[in-house]
Amino acid sequence: MDFLKTGLFVVIVLISGSFAGLIYGGLNLALVEPFLDEATNIENQNLFKSGEESDTSEFWVEYYSYREWQKGGQVLAATIFGASIGSLFGIVFAYSRKSLPSENNLRKTLVLAGIMWLVLFTIPFLKYPANPPTVGDGETVMLRGILYLSFIAISGFSVLGFYQMYKRLQQKKFLAFVGYGVFITAVFFLMPDNPDEITTSMELVNGFRIFTFLSTSVFWLSLALILGAFWEKLKLQIHSE
């Protein structure tokens, strides 16, 4: 029975993450890609002005071929990303399920997804919001990536620490939430800002950020709904055997 439960766990986690990733990829294709098209066209015009590329039919044939390949691969990449994040989400849910409020597994997954969405995505996004390709110096890509991932790691591991504090507090458990809020606020202001200035249209940048935020938020919601529904249904089937 333990082996069966483990197998079911692996299957529903991978399926849930993959389906949520597929939804995420589809939304990005519909909502975010138009901004990427606009951004890369601006980038192309800059290349033409600088003389690095020539505005020829060969260039555009190669460019459109690459963009079609990129758009098609995006959905596959999002599905793989979803399976990876879904695995992490499933493991965290399995270990924290009894501590989450409600008796219903769907509500539990929604609560956990909300926490992880806030801690691992929203707060880091507010500090280092996503930018389209035309924003940022290529030489600072590594630095920007390190800053963003570092912020995610700090936020995530600090939540684990304050969660241990929450479990040990018999009274005034709210202090754990206050502690995290104070800590992450301090980190937010102490971490260096994005080193690159925004030199392109703010309408483009803001549109890209809004729809990136929307699609990623839908991903977390989808992951919670799909995994919660699977968990609730398959749990009943296992108990009935």
C-alpha positions in Angstrom: 0.0 0.0 0.0 2.9 2.4 0.8 4.4 1.6 -2.6 1.0 2.2 -4.3 0.6 5.5 -2.5 4.1 6.6 -3.5 3.5 5.7 -7.1 0.2 7.6 -7.1 1.9 10.6 -5.5 4.5 10.7 -8.2 2.0 10.4 -11.0 -0.5 13.0 -9.7 2.3 15.5 -8.9 3.9 15.2 -12.4 0.5 15.3 -14.1 -0.6 18.3 -12.1 2.6 20.2 -12.7 2.7 19.4 -16.4 -1.0 20.5 -17.0 -0.4 23.7 -15.0 2.8 24.3 -17.0 0.9 23.7 -20.3 -1.7 26.3 -19.2 1.1 28.7 -18.3 2.8 28.2 -21.6 -0.4 28.8 -23.5 -1.1 32.0 -21.6 2.4 33.2 -22.2 2.0 32.5 -25.9 -1.2 34.4 -26.1 -0.5 37.3 -23.7 3.2 37.8 -23.3 4.5 36.9 -26.7 3.1 40.0 -28.4 5.2 42.2 -26.1 8.3 40.0 -26.9 7.6 40.5 -30.6 7.5 44.2 -30.1 10.6 44.2 -27.9 12.7 42.1 -30.3 11.6 44.3 -33.2 13.0 47.3 -31.3 16.2 45.3 -30.7 16.4 44.5 -34.4 16.1 48.2 -35.4 18.9 49.0 -32.9 21.0 46.4 -34.6 20.4 47.9 -38.0 21.2 51.4 -36.8 24.5 50.2 -35.2 25.5 48.3 -38.3 25.7 45.0 -36.5 23.0 43.5 -38.8 21.7 44.4 -42.2 18.0 44.9 -42.9 17.8 42.2 -45.6 15.3 39.6 -46.6 17.7 36.9 -45.4 17.8 38.4 -42.0 14.0 38.4 -41.6 13.6 34.9 -42.9 16.1 33.7 -40.3 14.6 35.8 -37.6 11.0 34.7 -38.2 12.1 31.1 -38.4 13.9 31.4 -35.1 10.9 33.1 -33.5 8.5 30.4 -34.7 10.9 27.8 -33.2 11.1 29.8 -30.0 7.4 30.1 -29.6 6.8 26.4 -30.2 9.5 25.5 -27.7 8.1 27.8 -25.1 5.1 25.6 -24.5 7.3 22.5 -24.1 9.6 24.4 -21.8 6.7 25.7 -19.7 5.4 22.1 -19.4 8.8 20.9 -18.1 9.0 23.9 -15.8 5.5 23.1 -14.5 6.5 19.5 -13.8 9.6 20.7 -11.9 7.7 23.2 -9.8 4.9 20.8 -9.3 7.3 18.2 -7.9 8.5 20.8 -5.4 5.0 21.8 -4.6 3.9 18.2 -4.1 6.7 17.4 -1.7 6.1 20.5 0.4 2.4 19.8 0.4 2.9 16.1 1.5 5.1 17.3 4.4 2.9 20.3 5.5 -0.6 19.0 4.7 -1.5 18.3 8.3 -0.4 21.8 9.4 -2.5 23.5 6.7 -6.0 24.8 7.7 -9.2 23.0 6.5 -10.1 19.4 6.2 -10.4 19.6 2.4 -7.3 18.9 0.4 -8.3 21.3 -2.4 -8.5 24.2 0.1 -5.2 23.1 1.6 -3.4 23.2 -1.8 -4.9 26.6 -2.4 -3.5 27.9 0.9 -0.1 26.4 0.3 0.0 27.7 -3.3 -0.9 31.2 -2.0 2.0 31.1 0.4 4.5 29.9 -2.2 3.2 32.3 -4.8 3.7 35.2 -2.3 7.1 34.0 -1.0 8.8 32.6 -4.1 7.3 34.7 -6.8 5.4 37.9 -5.8 7.8 39.4 -3.3 10.9 38.7 -5.5 9.0 40.0 -8.5 8.2 43.3 -6.8 12.0 43.7 -6.1 13.2 42.5 -9.5 10.3 42.7 -11.9 10.6 40.9 -15.3 11.8 43.0 -18.2 11.5 42.4 -22.0 14.7 41.7 -24.0 15.2 45.4 -24.9 15.7 46.3 -21.2 19.1 45.6 -19.7 22.7 45.3 -20.7 23.8 41.8 -21.9 26.9 42.1 -19.6 24.7 42.3 -16.5 22.5 39.3 -17.2 24.5 37.1 -14.9 24.4 39.7 -12.1 20.7 40.2 -12.5 20.1 36.4 -12.4 22.1 36.0 -9.3 20.3 38.8 -7.5 16.9 37.4 -8.4 17.7 33.8 -7.4 19.4 35.0 -4.2 16.2 36.9 -3.2 14.1 33.9 -3.9 16.4 31.7 -1.8 16.5 34.2 1.1 12.7 34.5 1.1 12.1 30.8 0.8 14.5 29.6 3.5 13.5 32.4 5.9 9.9 31.2 5.6 11.1 27.7 6.6 12.8 29.2 9.6 9.8 31.3 10.7 7.6 28.2 10.1 9.6 26.4 12.7 9.2 29.3 15.0 5.4 29.2 14.3 5.2 25.6 15.3 7.0 26.2 18.6 5.0 29.2 19.7 2.2 28.2 22.0 0.9 31.7 22.3 1.2 34.7 20.0 1.8 32.6 16.8 1.3 35.8 14.9 4.8 36.8 15.9 6.1 34.4 13.3 4.2 36.3 10.6 5.4 39.6 11.9 9.0 38.3 12.1 9.0 37.2 8.5 7.4 40.5 7.4 10.0 42.6 9.2 12.9 40.4 8.0 11.9 40.3 4.3 11.1 44.0 4.3 14.7 44.7 5.5 16.1 42.3 2.9 14.0 44.0 0.2 15.5 47.4 0.9 19.1 46.1 1.6 19.3 44.1 -1.6 20.8 46.1 -4.5 18.5 47.5 -7.2 18.4 46.3 -10.8 21.6 47.8 -12.2 20.1 48.6 -15.6 18.2 51.7 -16.6 15.0 51.4 -18.6 15.5 53.1 -21.9 12.6 51.7 -23.9 8.9 52.5 -23.7 7.4 52.1 -20.2 4.1 51.1 -21.9 5.9 48.1 -23.4 7.7 47.3 -20.1 4.6 47.6 -17.9 2.5 45.6 -20.3 5.1 42.8 -20.3 5.3 42.9 -16.5 1.5 42.9 -16.0 0.9 39.9 -18.2 3.9 38.0 -17.0 2.6 38.5 -13.4 -0.9 37.4 -14.5 0.3 34.2 -16.3 2.5 33.1 -13.5 -0.2 33.7 -10.9 -2.6 31.6 -13.0 0.1 28.9 -13.1 0.1 28.7 -9.2 -3.7 28.7 -9.1 -3.9 26.0 -11.7 -1.3 23.9 -9.9 -3.2 24.1 -6.6 -6.6 23.3 -8.2 -5.4 20.4 -10.2 -3.2 18.8 -7.5 -5.9 19.4 -4.9 -8.6 17.8 -7.0 -6.4 14.8 -7.8 -5.4 14.4 -4.2 -8.9 14.5 -2.9 -10.2 12.1 -5.5 -7.4 9.5 -5.3 -7.3 9.6 -1.5 -10.9 8.4 -1.4 -10.1 5.6 -3.9 -7.2 4.4 -1.8 -9.2 4.4 1.4 -12.0 2.5 -0.2 -9.7 -0.5 -1.1 
